[in-house]
Amino acid sequence: MENLEKKIIVNDLDFYYGDFQALENISLEVPVNKVTAFIGPSGCGKSTFLRTLNRMNDLIAGTKVDGEVLIDSENIYHECVDVVNLRKRIGMVFQDPNPFPKSIYENVAYGPKAHGIKDKDKLDQIVEKSLRQAALWDEVKDRLDKSAMGISGGQQQRLCIARALSVNPDVLLMDEPTSALDPIATAKIEDLIEDLKKEYTIVIVTHSMQQAARISDYTAFFLMGDLIEHSLTQNIFEKPENKKTEDYITGRFG
Amino acid sequence: MVRNHFEQQLEALNEDILKMGSIVEETIYKAILSLEKQDRKLAQEVIDNDDVLDEYEIKIDKESVRLTALQQPVAKDLRQIFMISKIATDLERMGDLAQNIARISKELSEDNLIKPLVDIPRMAQIVQGMVRESLDSFVNLDEVKAEEVGKQDDKVDDLDNQILRELLTYMIEDNSAIKQGNRLIFVSRYLERIGDHATNVCERVVYIATADRVSY
């Protein structure tokens, strides 16, 4: 990891929901063009941590952050940072597919339009490129004007990925992106993640340890707000260094 | 413990290895006894018992594959299941080698021995001890003990050389001793090979316990 270029560097991050400290002194580096997976039991702070990486927690009242999150060496919690622009660079995909109740085309064109692109040809190009990157183009190219609510859950999730990609982010944060999908739709997303890491840095929270093992290059294990171990995925699943990690991944936790 | 069911199945697999190990130990013991006592019947019994170990090996392999497919073991569990399958192969090979010895016992059962057997039974005793102790280290995943046992292999190798030299002397002096000398050299070599497999078991125990590969 030492020799890799870092996209995200987190230093001594604490996070509070009111009085409750959800993350304690987290320091972690995310290498560029790699998939980093966060695993851990429910309530361990992994999703909270993911959301600190594009300041999604700002939207929750009573939260507080200490420490710093550097993306491309810039602290995203600095007062000068434009949060809308930040979230354009750091895209996000959620657990349940959440397309807008609009056409497939409009779902993907929405972001670029919001960021000021009006040229129809340019928008067409972005929509096609994003849908192709999300491995959805061939399935929807003949019904781009149809409602996004009419495609399958797996397709909707890939549409949400296309929507995130349409504003040309650097980083893609994924919060359990396949937990609502069947195994085939899951396999498509996992395959897609493998392709997307060539262009993007991907951070994924997953409840499925097998998924983390299959798709990630690095894995970080969280427990009760602490980062217990962060290493090459192969090391985590072959010979974890921390007993707590071993107990969790072998199912002997608790 | 959350995965009680898995835990029990893994434990059952461990027990199969131990049962197989005790059969192997007994097979080695009987094979050498049949040689010392020139007991043709006992030698035949060892030879006829081959199937039992083969069946254990197949059963253990099947169960290892099944657990891997259904339980997705990782880390130590995964190392343990992989190594159990390899240990089963080691044990099966040890059984084969003991049977080879029994075949020689049968062949030599009518002959007058050219000399009383001293070093071969001694070597057999060390090798049996290695088999037993390697399995003890497996039960307790005791890498320290595994290393101790693995290092005994040098003694076995030394005895093998000594036996070879001694029997060569007999054969040079008296060419009617060649057939028997030759067979006894094979017995020594089979025991040495059994020792190597016991050493393999020790190396696998270290790998399960520490995730490090060692070679004794």
Interface residues (C-beta under 8 A of the other chain):
Chain A: M209 Q210 A213 F237 E238 K239 P240 E246 I249 T250 G251 R252 F253 G254
Chain B: M1 V2 R3 F6 Q72 P73 V74 A75 K76 D77 L78 R79 A211
